[in-house]
Amino acid sequence: MLLLEVISGERLAKPERGKMRVHKISNVNKALDFIASKGVKLVSIGAEEIVDGNVKMTLGMIWTIILRFAIQDISVEETSAKEGLLLWCQRKTAPYKNVNIQNFHISWKDGLGFCALIHRHRPELIDYGKLRKDDPLTNLNTAFDVAEKYLDIPKMLDAEDIVGTARPDEKAIMTYVSSFYHAFSGAQKAETAANRICKVLAVNQENEQLMEDYEKLASDLLEWIRRTIPWLENRAPENTMHAMQQKLEDFRDYRRLHKPPKVQEKCQLEINFNTLQTKLRLSNRPAFMPSEGRMVSDINNAWGCLEQAEKGYEEWLLNEIRRLERLDHLAEKFRQKASIHEAWTDGKEAMLRQKDYETATLSEIKALLKKHEAFESDLAAHQDRVEQIAAIAQELNELDYYDSPSVNARCQKICDQWDNLGALTQKRREALERTEKLLETIDQLYLEYAKRAAPFNNWMEGAMEDLQDTFIVHTIEEIQGLTTAHEQFKATLPDADKERLAILGIHNEVSKIVQTYHVNMAGTNPYTTITPQEINGKWDHVRQLVPRRDQALTEEHARQQHNERLRKQFAAQANVIGPWIQTKMEEIGRISIEMHGTLEDQLSHLRQYEKSIVNYKPKIDQLEGDHQLIQEALIFDNKHTNYTMEHIRVGWEQLLTTIARTINEVENQILTRDAKGISQEQMNEFRASFNHFDRDHSGTLGPEEFKACLISLGYDIGNDPQKKTGMMDTDDFRACLISMGYNMGEAEFARIMSIVDPNRLGVVTFQAFIDFMSRETADTDTADQVMASFKILAGDKNYITVDELRRELPPDQAEYCIARMAPYSGPDAVPGALDYMSFSTALYGESDL
């Protein structure tokens, strides 16, 4: 009866002796009615069985009461009653060795489970390290005594019974363990609050680490760009072709070895930035603003400057190589012409200064005069060569040839000598003409010989000069032109040989006359220094130079054919790779806007696509090798393709960056979907609406497109007849947002646009659109929730102490809070009190941390 009074809370009538059984049954029925009113179903249990002492029925009723009032209300992570109590025990005893709670019978026989529960919540009551698994009686009695003395939990179990029973009574142990749960329920609330704070702090610490990583990576990349641009902008010319080719090789190493890792770092930096911003939005934190000068846009601007300097540097290198090639050709031509001219002028001044005419006979004077006329003819023929030498020297100066001083000095010496020769020639002619009247005899044959030999000799010298002249060509057409000119020259050789024989015939006729008439001619032609031997020698030399010229032209023709093959080989690959890259770019664009399968399927498809793109890299490397061969062969144009290596490189880098960005966008969509609880169907609906209004397939929406997209998702805009058309103007859109709870004044509309377009670019990305659609309904942590959790840990105080933080939070997160919490200055402050309220608002950007 006492048990029934406790359960019902009513005073039952004490039965008299004669009416004992009736009153007992009445009292028991009252108790059973009360139990039934609490939702407890009693099957086959009546008052008569209880009064008659039916042990089985009585014990069943008692267990039902215990299960309802002591165990049923237990709830741990959406599990209740027995499962919730078992999960609570497993979590509390998890850190303890030799404790493995799997049930409510044999798992508790060694007593370590009871001791672990007490030690976990009140470690000062039990020295757990001294307990032994092989002494269950001591362990059980220790736990029962401590629980009764310090926790007000009555000793419901007997240690000897538990140890001596193969399988202890499950209901008895569950009843006893439930007493521990209720005794420690207050500590459970503190633990829950601590877990919430730990979760919030862990998110904040992770975000801060990501911010530090971004800052470091951005600083390193900007520093590399800062160091590289001056190198690319250095336009200090070199004096030799070898030095310039070494610079070109250094630049190729930079493009192949040094820049690609930086391209990957830049791409990874943008991915990290987007991931960080997504995590901040999902955790309801303010957006991350990098340090000044380290924004993604700043890095893109610096990268653009780098590529601009890179392009200009390569163009400068190629132009310098062309210039040096031209300079080497001109310098060699200058030296050759100057050497020929200096050889011709050697001794001419001494000859013109001779005064042999003073003691000469008339015939000798006439001979000297004719000889002088021939010399003047020769001098006039050399006028063109002197002008060519001066023109070449002038061009070398204009092209900034490094050895211009020595060229100018030599040219000046030749010009001064030429002027002096002209003056001496004029002076000697005047002297000879004064003496001519005294001389009458001259040999016409020698004169004719001299007149014909001098031009022929000059022609041979010109022919030798042309045959030895170096040439530079870049196409087969140019070498064919030189070959044609050479063939035309060879066609004139028979006529030239006839002229040679005619000249030699004149000389032979002179010799015949001298021998016939015994004329004293001193064995030489008085009118010219050109001897038949010299003519024959030069003619033989010309004949020797012709096959050499043939060989040089043939070798150059072969080289140009090889260059043409290189052009076609490069063009064949470039004309395939270029369209392939463009096609892949378009396919990635289509994949990013189409909705085939789940986001995970799209991500898997994109990663496979990325792998296929990376596997294409050997073809790019092969094309780089062909390009290197072209540059080494000094080929500067290619009519077989419109693609340059620069186009291919830029397209390849853009392709790698685009696929990486697209994968990151899908990963962020998955992160947003999972964090915000958006279903796949909702995500597909959002993507379909977004794609419908993204008519230019740019992956973004303008303000008006964004408005129309919101309307298409089913927002109620009223019953205005014009809205049945599926279109609305700006005022209608604002009314639509007002119907959803938005005040669509200009300021409010600007606020919404600032959420989806924080950088004020005038466009809305799909990720920003998803964030906006999910943010309005998602249940996220707030500053008020964090403050409420701190208040639980502080015992409802307006401040919290260092000891409380270190007791309730993990060490690293406790120290994180201590380092950042401001001192509490309220009227109830105590020494060392910390202000957890301002700290909580600072976590969400509502104040400064």
PyMOL commands that set and color helices and strands:
alter all, ss='L'
color gray80, all
select helices_A, chain A and resi 2-8+20-37+47-51+55-71+81-93+106-108+112-121+128-130+136-150+159-164+170-183+185-233+241-282+296-345+348-353+356-358+362-381+383-398+404-436+444-468+476-491+493-517+532-593+599-615+617-632+645-676+680-693+703-712+721-725+730-739+746-756+766-775+783-793+802-808+811-820+836-843
alter helices_A, ss='H'
color red, helices_A
select strands_A, chain A and resi 75-76+79-80+700-701+764-765+822-823+834-835
alter strands_A, ss='S'
color yellow, strands_A
deselect
rebuild
show_as cartoon
